[in-house]
Amino acid sequence: MDMMNKNAANGARLLDELQKVDFCLVETNLYLDAYPSCAEALAFYRTLKEKRQQLAKQYEATVGPLTATASENAVSWDWIKTPWPWELVANMG
Amino acid sequence: MWIYEKKLQYPVRIKNPNARLAHIIVSQLGGPDGELGASMRYLNQRYAMPYRDVAGMLTDVGTEELAHLEIVAAILHQLTANLSEEEIAKSPFAAYFTDHTTGVYPAGADGTPFNARAFAVKGDVITDLSEDLAAEQKARTTYENLIRLSDDPDVTEPLRYLRAREIVHFQRFGDALTRTQERLDSRNFYAFNPVYDKIQPRE
């Protein structure tokens, strides 16, 4: 596997993990809107959030910025360099 | 305000173009029970909500519906990429193609452009939450109809995900309605508008 393919495979894996943890965050968020004092849900949300922050950092280093403000390259506007989410290639890695 | 995140909530990986499926799936973008109506329903209902937790639920579900709008748009975009003119000409998608080429435009399966009548805002917490419960069930039924009509597992997979989300949203709006009814006057045996007679103070 050459370097570019390896990066793409890592990117696809990180996207998959990010989508999974973000799904859990959305689910827990909606649950907490209805049950705001549930200690178990609050603790679960906090754990997920930490995992999410680490994953997002790894994803942005491997693939590119998730948000415009995460575009940190001083000489090039990386925000528009990676495929948009509706493109097949953005979902295949 | 909103901040855009550059990823889909659920992956869409459609390898084969399919004009027939694009023709019907567009309904979940701009049809009577589609995601555009869903997001606008919840996000616009928020302002008249007397309870902050219910306004929070509407904000968060409404925001998730925007992510679902993007998933349906991605399905349409990928279904219509690399379609041959022959395929388009012989499919019912030809009518849509005439007006929009393969651009993504919110319309129903019958071609009717998106209409704000697809959703309602009544400014009454009981009325609006009851509307939302019905809306989630209508969207679930529509996804089930699309799954019945789909012959491509790549398309069925995200449709099944979106169907499941309708079920979860129904549960959460049910929680919101229960919590609202618990706050009504104990002598109010019937669930009706708590803001009509007097404005309830914020908690």
Interface residues (C-beta under 8 A of the other chain):
Chain A: L15 D16 L18 Q19 D22 F23 V26 E27 N29 L30 Y31 D33 A34 Y35 P36 G64 P65 L66 T67 A68 T69 W79 T82 W84 P85 W86 E87 L88 A90 N91 M92
Chain B: I3 Y4 E5 K6 K7 L8 Q9 Y10 P11 V12 R13 I14 K15 D53 G56 M57 D60 V61 E64 E70 A73 A74 H77 Q78 A81 V168 H169 R172 D175 A176 R179
